[in-house]
Amino acid sequence: MDDAAADVLVLGIGNVLWADEGFGVRAVEALYDAYEVPPGVLLADGGTQGLNLLEPVVAARRVLVFDAIDFGLAPGALRVLRDREVPAWAGSKMSLHQQSFHELLAIADLQGRFPPVLTLIGVQPERLADFGGSLSDVVRAQLAPAVAAAVEELAAWGHAPRARSAPPAERLNAAALELDAYEAGRPAEEVAWRVGDARFLNIRHALLAKENG
């Protein structure tokens, strides 16, 4: 990520390797593909960088985050949280990586640098334990509404994006990480183990069997 401070930072957080965990990254990509943003607005794939995002986050005057969050709602439910509605301290992890972002906000708060304006656009995941998986249908369907919510938020901040008349000349991410390319290179379920490392699972199963007699 560029170290230069942005007036507005738009982050997509998540891990595209774990199905709906990739929602945040796919959402910021969709926003980038469909809209041009004005100067002072930076769109970035925050991935799973965690605390490495601290300085870019606290340096921005306004921060908008896309993420997959376990709200305990129906899969695909979309929620928008603002400012202190976004928890800086969490008793449990809301997603596979979210605790790190909570820690980031907690550190920023302790330093007196909590983002003055913060918006989280989150979706309730349906499927996470699918290594190499793509977004579930109900979560993928929320990409367009999430982008629309972000455009509305940015416009309210005085940074209205403009719809592109043609695809961008440059990509937000490496070509191999783009959704279509990623899908095309994904092995079929019958030839790829998508839940975890089978060696680890076999060891774990043996230990449990020994414990249970």
Secondary structure as the mmCIF struct_conf table of DSSP 4:
data_model
#
loop_
_struct_conf.conf_type_id
_struct_conf.id
_struct_conf.beg_label_comp_id
_struct_conf.beg_label_asym_id
_struct_conf.beg_label_seq_id
_struct_conf.end_label_comp_id
_struct_conf.end_label_asym_id
_struct_conf.end_label_seq_id
BEND BEND1 ALA A 4 ALA A 4
BEND BEND2 ASP A 7 ASP A 7
STRN STRN1 VAL A 8 ILE A 13
BEND BEND3 GLY A 14 GLY A 14
TURN_TY1_P TURN_TY1_P1 VAL A 16 LEU A 17
STRN STRN2 TRP A 18 TRP A 18
HELX_RH_3T_P HELX_RH_3T_P1 ALA A 19 GLY A 22
HELX_RH_AL_P HELX_RH_AL_P1 PHE A 23 ALA A 34
STRN STRN3 TYR A 35 GLU A 36
TURN_TY1_P TURN_TY1_P2 PRO A 39 GLY A 40
STRN STRN4 VAL A 41 GLY A 47
TURN_TY1_P TURN_TY1_P3 THR A 48 THR A 48
HELX_RH_3T_P HELX_RH_3T_P2 GLY A 50 LEU A 53
HELX_RH_AL_P HELX_RH_AL_P2 LEU A 54 ALA A 59
BEND BEND4 ALA A 60 ARG A 61
STRN STRN5 ARG A 62 ALA A 68
BEND BEND5 GLY A 72 LEU A 73
TURN_TY1_P TURN_TY1_P4 PRO A 75 GLY A 76
STRN STRN6 LEU A 78 ARG A 82
HELX_RH_3T_P HELX_RH_3T_P3 ASP A 83 GLU A 85
BEND BEND6 VAL A 86 VAL A 86
BEND BEND7 ALA A 88 TRP A 89
BEND BEND8 GLY A 91 SER A 92
BEND BEND9 MET A 94 SER A 95
TURN_TY1_P TURN_TY1_P5 LEU A 96 HIS A 97
HELX_RH_AL_P HELX_RH_AL_P3 GLN A 98 LEU A 110
TURN_TY1_P TURN_TY1_P6 GLN A 111 GLY A 112
BEND BEND10 PRO A 116 PRO A 116
STRN STRN7 VAL A 117 VAL A 123
BEND BEND11 GLU A 126 GLU A 126
STRN STRN8 PHE A 131 PHE A 131
TURN_TY1_P TURN_TY1_P7 GLY A 132 GLY A 132
STRN STRN9 GLY A 133 GLY A 133
HELX_RH_AL_P HELX_RH_AL_P4 ASP A 137 ARG A 140
TURN_TY1_P TURN_TY1_P8 ALA A 141 GLN A 142
HELX_RH_AL_P HELX_RH_AL_P5 LEU A 143 ALA A 156
TURN_TY1_P TURN_TY1_P9 TRP A 157 GLY A 158
STRN STRN10 ARG A 162 ALA A 163
BEND BEND12 SER A 165 ALA A 166
BEND BEND13 ALA A 169 GLU A 170
BEND BEND14 LEU A 172 ASN A 173
HELX_RH_3T_P HELX_RH_3T_P4 ALA A 175 LEU A 177
BEND BEND15 GLU A 178 GLU A 178
HELX_RH_AL_P HELX_RH_AL_P6 LEU A 179 ALA A 184
TURN_TY1_P TURN_TY1_P10 GLY A 185 GLY A 185
HELX_LH_PP_P HELX_LH_PP_P1 ARG A 186 ALA A 188
HELX_RH_3T_P HELX_RH_3T_P5 GLU A 189 VAL A 191
BEND BEND16 ALA A 192 ALA A 192
BEND BEND17 VAL A 195 GLY A 196
HELX_RH_AL_P HELX_RH_AL_P7 ALA A 198 GLU A 211
TURN_TY1_P TURN_TY1_P11 ASN A 212 ASN A 212
#
